[in-house]
Amino acid sequence: MLEAITNVNSSINGFVWGMFGLVLLIGTGILMTVVTKGFQVSHIGHWWKNTIGSLFDKKVIGHSKEKGSISPFQALCTALAATVGTGNIAGVAAAICIGGAGAVFWMWVAAFFGMMTNFAENTLGLYFRRKNEKGEWSGGAMYYLSDGLGGYKIKIGKKTFSLKIVARILAVLFCIFTLLASFGIGSMGQVNKIVANVSLAFDIPAISSIEVFGGINLYNLILGLIIMALTAAITLGGLKRIASVAEKIVPFMVVLFVIGSLIIIGINYNMILPAFEAIFVNAFSPIAAIGGGVGVIISKVMTQGFKRGVFSNEAGLGSSVMVHSNSNIKEPVKQGMWGIFEVFADTMVVCTMTALVVLTSGSYNMATGEILAGYTDSTLVGGAFNCVFSWCGIGEKFIAIAMFLFAFTTVLGWSHYGSKAWEYLFGAKRTYIFKIIHVITVIFGAIMTSSLAWDISDTFNGLMMFPNLIAVVSLTPLVIKITKNYVDRKIKKKDVKPILSYDENIQAEAEKDLD
């Protein structure tokens, strides 16, 4: 039975994360880049100024008094909490081990176009959001599917058909995939990585040697219970508590990891240029160790870069839209710009730091593709840090702490995503049921040894992109219209009426609060 499930999942996963799915993802990013006239480049100064450059503005970092609403910075941190996870460390190392240094180049390409996919998602998310029965903002792919795509009509012959039912089905499927992914990738998978790394770097033989049941040791069980308690204390308090924790942990963990990485890279400064040379050269002329003909090798390198890049920043999956939609920002495009910065910070900064650590430290041989003896792709970054911080295994301990912070905050972020999907399906007053189930799954992540649950949740994570991207692509004219309206008003200083919401009442209210 398990073998049959594994085979079926492998086939679906191969399709979802195969060439078709990746082409759809990258293609959507290219489309959004073209229709917005390369917004991420042509208006780089503007979106930079209105995101990271506005962090001293109280309107951006100040806590919102509006019920269920958070500041743009809190929205960014919560979104990054969910995206900056194990994929930024173990995932990048795996991409290099499988696809070589050239995979990093294609990861950058995926991120460059992914910026505009995330921009479009967040812009649509804010435009189609509404207040739920608790008076809190709710937005996401399910809403721009049901109200955006659902508003379209197609003419076949002499008959006109509404897409309302089709859109509603896609919205429900998106929510189901989100729920399943939140239990797997958003909980069990992350917790399993936390326990594996912490128990290895901070082993306590007196506890880890005690078997509780079925090969599960007491140390792993205790770690699982501690993480479960922390998760419950934060997630059961709602989005504002999650955002409050995220805005404190995320900047700290990113800065800490970047500083640690810069130290490694700085010490190995003579390898920086060779590392970049390997990234650019091997992107089109991969090392023979990867195996296969030239065309096959390049395809493998591109696939690894695209897949790991998307897996890391989640642009196109429609996940982070659910938290960006809770921002107190009234301008859809302004929140869209935070989406651009989210992908930039996740991939261009954190993933690049990881890649350079691996490539400059000597833990990965750029010429032969061999990795440091005794390490695997999941422990390679820890080995790279140990090459410099070898005293008492400080390097591995540092990475174990980083993995804990990265993975734990991912659990928090995905708790919100899952609760929003549950809300769409069953109503806002019943989200506490999801939160309780989500907390319980934490302990399973700590004690499970089979990878099947993670593989299945990875598949559902990828399946989220299909209904989401169908909506994004079909609503391209609206993205163009909203973006042009913003550029005309804010950059070209034209006197035109703002486009802020699909709902006339929300539009009128938002116009009053525009700065």
Summary of the structure (lengths in Angstrom):
residues: 515
radius of gyration: 22.5
end to end distance: 59.7
largest distance: 77.2
contacts: 1953
relative contact order: 0.20
helix: 75%
strand: 4%
